[in-house]
Amino acid sequence: MNLKQGISLTINKTNLQFINDYAKKQKMTRSEIVDQVIEMYRKYKLKNSIIAGFKSQSKEDINDTMSDFSDYLKIVDND
């Protein structure tokens, strides 16, 4: 279940202009864009945390682990 909650943000003018322009071009709301950016960053941080945990292992082990990363995200996102 994907519940949403309203918040208030204060961002710098350059980022706001970018979001406004992008929203108009993509026919999306600013909220959708911010939510996508946070989602991408959350997955990026999770991936980097996993990689850091495997630093002592071989590159092949890391590649094997990361090959199922998208499946792992689907499981995590459904919880």
FIVEX-371733 format. One record per atom (N, C-alpha, C): residue in three letters; atom name; x, y, z. Coordinates in pm, whole numbers, m for minus. Each point is the difference from the previous one (the first is absolute). Layout:
SITE  residu  atome    east   north      up
SITE     ALA     CA       X       Y       Z
...
END
This chain:
SITE  residu  atome    east   north      up
SITE     MET      N      85    m117       0
SITE     MET     CA     m85     117       0
SITE     MET      C      90     124       0
SITE     ASN      N     m30      96     m84
SITE     ASN     CA      82     119     m16
SITE     ASN      C     m74     122      55
SITE     LEU      N      19      26     128
SITE     LEU     CA     m66     114      63
SITE     LEU      C      81     127     m25
SITE     LYS      N     m68     110     m14
SITE     LYS     CA      67     128     m23
SITE     LYS      C     m36      95     112
SITE     GLN      N      92      90      29
SITE     GLN     CA     m22      99     103
SITE     GLN      C      59     132     m47
SITE     GLY      N     m70     107      23
SITE     GLY     CA      46     132     m41
SITE     GLY      C     110      51      92
SITE     ILE      N      96      72     m59
SITE     ILE     CA     106      65      75
SITE     ILE      C      26     136     m62
SITE     SER      N      78      80      68
SITE     SER     CA      41     129     m53
SITE     SER      C     152      m3     m17
SITE     LEU      N      49      47    m114
SITE     LEU     CA     143       1     m27
SITE     LEU      C      46     142     m34
SITE     THR      N     121      28      37
SITE     THR     CA      64     123     m43
SITE     THR      C     126     m41     m76
SITE     ILE      N       7      35    m129
SITE     ILE     CA     116     m35     m82
SITE     ILE      C      53     126     m68
SITE     ASN      N     124      m9     m48
SITE     ASN     CA      57     120     m61
SITE     ASN      C     m68      30    m133
SITE     LYS      N      10     122     m42
SITE     LYS     CA     m72      51    m116
SITE     LYS      C      36     m74    m129
SITE     THR      N     126     m36     m16
SITE     THR     CA      43     m72    m120
SITE     THR      C     m67    m136     m10
SITE     ASN      N      m6     m72     112
SITE     ASN     CA     m65    m131       0
SITE     ASN      C    m150      12     m23
SITE     LEU      N     m61     101      56
SITE     LEU     CA    m142      22     m21
SITE     LEU      C     m30      29    m147
SITE     GLN      N      82      81     m61
SITE     GLN     CA     m20      31    m143
SITE     GLN      C      15    m126     m84
SITE     PHE      N     101     m83      34
SITE     PHE     CA      19    m125     m71
SITE     PHE      C    m123     m89      13
SITE     ILE      N     m51     m15     122
SITE     ILE     CA    m117     m85      24
SITE     ILE      C    m121      54     m76
SITE     ASN      N     m20     131       5
SITE     ASN     CA    m113      60     m72
SITE     ASN      C       9     m25    m150
SITE     ASP      N     119      22     m57
SITE     ASP     CA      19     m20    m144
SITE     ASP      C     m18    m148     m38
SITE     TYR      N      59     m87      80
SITE     TYR     CA      m8    m143     m28
SITE     TYR      C    m145     m49      13
SITE     ALA      N     m69      47     101
SITE     ALA     CA    m139     m40      20
SITE     ALA      C     m86      39    m120
SITE     LYS      N      24     118     m50
SITE     LYS     CA     m77      48    m115
SITE     LYS      C      29     m85    m124
SITE     LYS      N     128     m28     m24
SITE     LYS     CA      39     m78    m117
SITE     LYS      C     m51    m144       7
SITE     GLN      N       5     m57     119
SITE     GLN     CA     m38    m141      17
SITE     GLN      C    m147     m19      34
SITE     LYS      N     m70     112      18
SITE     LYS     CA    m141      m4      39
SITE     LYS      C     m19     m82     128
SITE     MET      N      81      38      99
SITE     MET     CA      m3     m65     131
SITE     MET      C     m18     109     106
SITE     THR      N     m38     m43     118
SITE     THR     CA      m6      96     111
SITE     THR      C     139      12      62
SITE     ARG      N      21     109      68
SITE     ARG     CA     127      17      72
SITE     ARG      C      16    m107     106
SITE     SER      N    m110     m37      63
SITE     SER     CA       6    m105     102
SITE     SER      C      48    m133     m60
SITE     GLU      N     m49     m32    m119
SITE     GLU     CA      43    m124     m65
SITE     GLU      C     150       2     m29
SITE     ILE      N      49     113     m42
SITE     ILE     CA     143      13     m31
SITE     ILE      C      83     m14     127
SITE     VAL      N     m36      71     104
SITE     VAL     CA      75      m8     125
SITE     VAL      C      m5    m142      55
SITE     ASP      N    m114     m64      m8
SITE     ASP     CA     m13    m137      47
SITE     ASP      C      90     m94     m80
SITE     GLN      N       7      17    m131
SITE     GLN     CA      87     m82     m83
SITE     GLN      C     147      21      35
SITE     VAL      N      38     125      21
SITE     VAL     CA     139      31      35
SITE     VAL      C      37     m65     132
SITE     ILE      N     m86       9      98
SITE     ILE     CA      28     m61     131
SITE     ILE      C       6    m152     m14
SITE     GLU      N     m89     m57     m79
SITE     GLU     CA       0    m145     m22
SITE     GLU      C     131     m45     m64
SITE     MET      N      45      73    m102
SITE     MET     CA     127     m34     m65
SITE     MET      C     116      13      97
SITE     TYR      N       1     105      81
SITE     TYR     CA     108      21      96
SITE     TYR      C      m1    m110     107
SITE     ARG      N    m118     m38      46
SITE     ARG     CA     m12    m106     101
SITE     ARG      C      59    m130     m54
SITE     LYS      N     m32     m34    m124
SITE     LYS     CA      52    m122     m61
SITE     LYS      C     151       9     m22
SITE     TYR      N      47     117     m39
SITE     TYR     CA     144      24     m18
SITE     TYR      C      75     m22     132
SITE     LYS      N     m54      56     108
SITE     LYS     CA      64     m15     131
SITE     LYS      C      m2    m146      45
SITE     LEU      N    m110     m69     m22
SITE     LEU     CA     m12    m141      37
SITE     LEU      C     102     m83     m77
SITE     LYS      N      10      25    m130
SITE     LYS     CA      95     m73     m84
SITE     LYS      C     143      23      48
SITE     ASN      N      34     125      31
SITE     ASN     CA     134      30      48
SITE     ASN      C      28     m63     136
SITE     SER      N    m100      m9      85
SITE     SER     CA      16     m65     130
SITE     SER      C      28    m149     m18
SITE     ILE      N     m71     m61     m93
SITE     ILE     CA      23    m142     m28
SITE     ILE      C     141     m21     m55
SITE     ILE      N      41      84     m92
SITE     ILE     CA     134     m11     m58
SITE     ILE      C     106      18     108
SITE     ALA      N     m18      96      88
SITE     ALA     CA      96      23     108
SITE     ALA      C      11    m123      89
SITE     GLY      N    m111     m69      22
SITE     GLY     CA       2    m120      81
SITE     GLY      C      74    m115     m65
SITE     PHE      N      16       5    m130
SITE     PHE     CA      67    m107     m73
SITE     PHE      C     141      39     m46
SITE     LYS      N      52     111      49
SITE     LYS     CA     132      48     m44
SITE     LYS      C     109    m106      19
SITE     SER      N     m11     m80     104
SITE     SER     CA     103     m99      26
SITE     SER      C     m14    m122     m91
SITE     GLN      N    m110      m8     m73
SITE     GLN     CA     m20    m113     m89
SITE     GLN      C      48      33    m141
SITE     SER      N       7    m100     m82
SITE     SER     CA      49      21    m136
SITE     SER      C    m101      78     m83
SITE     LYS      N      48      57    m109
SITE     LYS     CA     m87      75     m91
SITE     LYS      C    m108     m93     m57
SITE     GLU      N      34    m125     m23
SITE     GLU     CA     m97     m96     m53
SITE     GLU      C    m113     m23     100
SITE     ASP      N      34     m10     129
SITE     ASP     CA    m103     m16     103
SITE     ASP      C     m93     120       3
SITE     ILE      N      57     120     m13
SITE     ILE     CA     m82     123       0
SITE     ILE      C     m92       0    m121
SITE     ASN      N      54     m34    m117
SITE     ASN     CA     m83      m3    m122
SITE     ASN      C    m112    m102      12
SITE     ASP      N      29    m116      60
SITE     ASP     CA    m105    m101      21
SITE     ASP      C    m108      53      92
SITE     THR      N      41      66     106
SITE     THR     CA     m97      54      96
SITE     THR      C     m84     110     m64
SITE     MET      N      63      89     m74
SITE     MET     CA     m70     114     m58
SITE     MET      C     m87     m42    m119
SITE     SER      N      22    m118     m56
SITE     SER     CA     m82     m44    m113
SITE     SER      C    m146     m17      40
SITE     ASP      N     m26     m26     127
SITE     ASP     CA    m136     m16      49
SITE     ASP      C     m51     125      73
SITE     PHE      N      73     110     m11
SITE     PHE     CA     m35     120      75
SITE     PHE      C    m140      53     m36
SITE     SER      N     m37      m2    m127
SITE     SER     CA    m132      52     m38
SITE     SER      C    m111     m87      59
SITE     ASP      N      23    m132       7
SITE     ASP     CA     m99     m88      63
SITE     ASP      C     m11      31     149
SITE     TYR      N     114      26      63
SITE     TYR     CA       2      35     142
SITE     TYR      C     m79     129      24
SITE     LEU      N      19      99     m85
SITE     LEU     CA     m73     126      15
SITE     LEU      C    m150     m20     m13
SITE     LYS      N     m42     m87     m90
SITE     LYS     CA    m144     m27     m16
SITE     LYS      C     m58     m59     129
SITE     ILE      N      77     m90      63
SITE     ILE     CA     m45     m61     125
SITE     ILE      C      m7     106     110
SITE     VAL      N     104      82      12
SITE     VAL     CA       6     105     103
SITE     VAL      C    m112     101     m22
SITE     ASP      N     m23      39    m125
SITE     ASP     CA    m101     102     m31
SITE     ASP      C    m142     m50      28
SITE     ASN      N     m23    m129      m2
SITE     ASN     CA    m133     m55      24
SITE     ASN      C     m32     m12     148
SITE     ASP      N      96      16      86
SITE     ASP     CA     m23      m8     144
SITE     ASP      C     m50     130      57
END
